[in-house]
């Protein structure tokens, strides 16, 4: 298994707003104590398979924003089935400014989400004045 950040031993480590991409484990702490972790993002191999490499642009935008609500939405997207993350996508679109976040276009979701979930996302965004084709 691949690990992004590994800390072995010691205490008082501060890890804040790190981005780890393409590993099985984001942060691994062994024999360590009194650590502070905040806002760290892990884009797993599985998430890359589901959403494509461009999902990294979304993670980077959230990382740069330091927005806790956007972080929670991204966590939901990266850890649940795509159809269960419709509300999270709507939050990210509002927070990060549109249906294109870096190289990632929400149009990609039409091939990932079920028809019902995609229709729900379109309706949610429409209610905020955002059109998704």
N, C-alpha and C positions, 0 to 999 in steps of 0.2 A: 504494500500500500504506500502511496506517495503522500508526503506531508509538506504543507507550505511553510509553516513556521514551527520549529521545534525548540522547546526550552526544557533543558534538563537541569534540575537542581536550582537552588537559590530561591529567593523570594523578593517581593516588591517590584516585580516586573510590570511595566506599564506598556500596554499595547493598545493603541488608539487609532482607529480609522485606517487600518491596513487592508489591502486587497490582495487576496490569494486566488489564483485562477488555475483551473485544470488539475487539481489534486483530489485525492480521496478524502484527505483530512485537512482542514484549514489551519488549525492551531492545535498543537499537541504539547501539553505540559506534564512533565514527569518529575516527581519528587520536588515540587515547587509549591510555594505557599504565599499567601497575602499578595496576590497579583491583582492588577486592575486592568480589565479588558472592556473597551468601549467602542462601539461602532465598527467593529471588524467585519469584513465581508469575505465570504468564501463562495466562489463560483466553481462548483464541482464539475468533474468530468461529465456526470449525468446531465447537469443543467446545460452544458455546452452542446451535448447531443440533442437535447430537446429544443433549445432555442437558437442554436447556432453561435458561432464565434462573436457575432455582433452584440450579444447580450453583455459582453464585457464593457461595451460603451455605456450601457445603462448603469452597470455597477460603478464605473468610474464617475459618472455624473452624480450618482448618489454619494459616493465617497467625497467628491469635491463640495457637495452641498452641505455636508454635516447636518442634514435635516433628519431628526429622529423618526418622524412620520414616514418619510421616504425610505429610510432604512428598514422600518418594519414592513412596509409594503414590498420592498425588494426581498426581504427574508421570506415573506409569504410566497412570493413568486418562485423563489429558488428551492423551497422545501416542500411545496404541496403539488398536487397534480395541477396541470395547467387550467382545467375547468374550474378549479376551486380558487383561482387567483384573479378572477375578473375584477373584483373591487380593488384589489391591489394595483392592477394595471391602470384603472381609472385614477387612482390617487397619484401614481407616478406621472401620468400624462399631465395632470393638473400642476403638480409640483415642479416638473422638469421642463414644461413648456411646449408640449405638442406631441403629435403622433410619430415624430422622428426624433430619436434621442441618439445623437452621434450617427453611427452607421445603422443603428437598429430602427427598423420601421415597424410600426404596429400592424401593418398589412400582413406581415409574416404570420401573425397570430391566426389568420383565417385558415391556415393549413395545420395549425397546432390545436386550437380550441375546437370543441364540438360546434356545430352550427348554432345550437341554442345558446351556448356560452358566448360565442362571437356576436350574436344578435344582442344579447344582454349588454355586452361591452359597448357596442355601437349605441344602444339606447342610453346607457349611463353617460357616455361622452357627449351625446347629442344634447342631453339635459344641461350640459355646461357649455354649449355652443361650439363643440368640437366635432367635426365630421370625420368619420372613419369610413372609407369606401367599402 
